[in-house]
Amino acid sequence: MRVKYSPIQIAIHWLVFLLVVATYATIELKGFIPKSLPQHALLTVLHYSFGASVLLMMSTRVFVRLMYVTPGITPKPPHWQDIAAHIMHGIIYIFFIVVPIMGILSMYFKGTEWALFGVKMPVTYDPNLLLSKKIKSIHELIANTGYYLIGLHAAAALFHHYYLKDNTLLRMMPGKRL
C-alpha cells in the first residue's frame, strides 16, 4: 500500500492551491483600484483566468483521484474522522468546481465580451442581466465561504500533523519521504 499521494496528485493539489490564492488575491486587490485604471481591467481578466484554471485543474483532479487509491493515514484514525475527511473533501471538490462555473455563467448571461488569458469567450446573444446578477451574487456568496473551507482544511491538516502526529499532511507534501 502506498504511503503518499502520487506525484501528479501532489502537483495538482498545490497548483490548485496557488490558483485559488491568485483568484482570491486578484478579486480582493481589484477592490482597491479605481475602475478607470488599466490595472483594474487586468485584475478582472486575471481573476476570470485563474478561476477558470481552478475549474480545469479540479476537473482534472477528480479524474486523477479516480485513477489512484488514497494512501492510508498512519496511525489509522477513528472511523468518524475518515467519514468527516471524505465529506470535507467532497465539499471542497464540489465547491471549487461549482464556484468557477457560476462565475462563467454569470459572464455568459451578462452578454458582455470577456476573456480568459486574452482569449475571447462566448456570450449569449440574448443577455439576461437579472439572471446574470443573481448568478453573480450566488457566486460571490459561495466564494466568500471558501475562506472558511480553506481555513478549516488547512487547520485540520496542521492538527493532524502537530497534535495527532500522523502522516496526513506529509502524504501531500512534495519531496517528503515517509
C-alpha positions in Angstrom: 0.0 0.0 0.0 1.3 3.5 -0.9 2.0 5.9 1.9 1.9 9.1 -0.2 -0.2 10.6 -2.9 1.2 10.2 -6.4 3.5 13.0 -7.7 0.7 14.1 -10.1 -1.8 14.3 -7.3 0.6 16.3 -5.2 1.4 18.6 -8.1 -2.3 19.2 -8.9 -3.1 19.8 -5.2 -0.5 22.5 -4.8 -1.2 24.0 -8.3 -4.9 24.4 -7.3 -3.8 26.0 -4.1 -1.7 28.6 -5.9 -4.5 29.2 -8.4 -7.1 29.7 -5.6 -4.7 32.1 -3.8 -4.3 34.0 -7.1 -8.0 34.0 -7.8 -8.9 35.4 -4.4 -6.0 37.9 -4.4 -6.9 39.4 -7.8 -10.5 40.0 -6.8 -9.5 41.4 -3.4 -6.9 43.7 -5.0 -9.3 44.8 -7.7 -11.4 46.5 -5.0 -8.6 48.9 -4.2 -8.0 50.1 -7.7 -10.2 52.6 -9.5 -12.2 51.3 -12.5 -10.6 54.0 -14.6 -7.1 52.5 -14.3 -5.9 49.7 -16.7 -4.8 47.6 -13.7 -8.4 47.2 -12.7 -9.3 45.6 -16.1 -6.1 43.4 -15.9 -7.0 42.1 -12.4 -10.5 41.3 -13.7 -9.1 39.3 -16.6 -6.7 37.5 -14.3 -9.5 36.7 -11.8 -11.5 35.1 -14.6 -8.5 33.3 -16.0 -7.3 31.9 -12.6 -10.9 31.0 -11.7 -11.4 29.1 -15.0 -8.0 27.4 -14.4 -9.2 26.2 -11.0 -12.2 24.6 -12.7 -9.9 22.9 -15.3 -7.5 21.7 -12.6 -10.2 20.5 -10.2 -11.9 18.6 -13.1 -8.5 17.0 -13.8 -8.0 16.3 -10.1 -11.3 14.4 -9.9 -10.3 12.3 -12.9 -6.8 11.6 -11.4 -8.3 10.8 -8.0 -10.4 8.0 -9.6 -7.2 6.5 -11.0 -5.3 6.2 -7.7 -6.0 4.7 -4.4 -5.9 7.1 -1.5 -3.0 6.3 0.7 -3.8 5.4 4.3 -3.2 7.5 7.3 -0.7 6.2 9.9 -1.6 5.7 12.6 -5.1 4.9 11.4 -7.7 7.5 12.7 -11.1 6.6 14.1 -13.8 5.8 11.6 -15.7 9.0 12.2 -12.6 11.0 11.2 -12.4 9.1 7.9 -16.0 9.9 7.3 -15.5 13.6 8.2 -12.5 13.8 5.9 -14.4 12.3 3.0 -17.3 14.7 3.5 -14.9 17.7 3.7 -13.0 16.6 0.6 -16.3 16.1 -1.3 -17.4 19.6 -0.3 -14.1 21.1 -1.3 -14.2 19.4 -4.7 -17.8 20.4 -5.4 -17.0 24.0 -4.2 -14.0 24.5 -6.5 -16.0 23.2 -9.4 -19.3 25.0 -8.8 -17.9 28.4 -7.9 -16.0 28.9 -11.2 -19.0 27.5 -13.2 -21.2 30.1 -11.5 -18.7 32.9 -12.4 -18.6 31.7 -16.0 -22.4 31.5 -16.3 -22.7 35.0 -14.8 -20.5 36.4 -17.5 -22.2 34.3 -20.2 -25.6 35.6 -19.4 -24.4 39.2 -18.9 -23.7 39.3 -22.7 -20.6 41.5 -22.3 -17.4 40.4 -24.0 -14.8 38.9 -21.7 -11.6 36.9 -22.0 -9.7 34.1 -20.3 -5.9 34.7 -20.6 -6.7 37.1 -23.5 -8.9 34.6 -25.4 -12.5 35.9 -26.0 -15.2 33.7 -24.5 -18.6 33.1 -25.9 -21.6 35.1 -24.6 -25.3 34.8 -25.1 -26.8 36.9 -27.9 -29.8 37.4 -25.7 -28.4 38.9 -22.5 -30.4 38.3 -19.2 -28.9 40.9 -16.8 -31.3 39.9 -14.0 -30.2 36.2 -14.2 -26.5 37.3 -14.6 -26.8 39.4 -11.4 -28.5 36.6 -9.5 -25.8 34.1 -10.5 -23.1 36.6 -9.7 -24.4 37.2 -6.2 -24.7 33.5 -5.6 -21.1 33.1 -6.9 -19.8 35.8 -4.6 -21.7 34.5 -1.6 -20.5 30.9 -2.1 -16.9 32.1 -2.9 -16.8 34.0 0.4 -17.5 30.8 2.3 -14.3 29.5 0.6 -12.2 31.3 3.1 -13.7 29.2 5.8 -13.4 25.9 3.9 -9.8 26.6 3.1 -9.0 27.6 6.6 -10.8 24.5 8.0 -8.9 22.2 5.6 -5.5 23.8 6.5 -6.3 23.7 10.2 -7.3 20.0 10.0 -4.0 19.2 8.2 -2.0 21.1 10.8 -4.0 19.5 13.7 -3.2 16.0 12.3 0.5 16.9 11.8 1.3 18.7 15.1 -1.3 17.3 17.6 -2.2 13.8 16.3 1.3 13.4 14.9 0.1 11.2 12.0 1.1 11.4 8.3 -2.0 13.2 7.0 0.0 16.3 5.9 3.1 14.5 4.9 1.2 12.4 2.4 0.5 15.5 0.3 3.9 17.3 0.7 6.2 17.3 -2.3 9.6 15.8 -1.7 8.9 14.5 1.8 9.8 10.9 2.3 7.7 8.7 4.6 
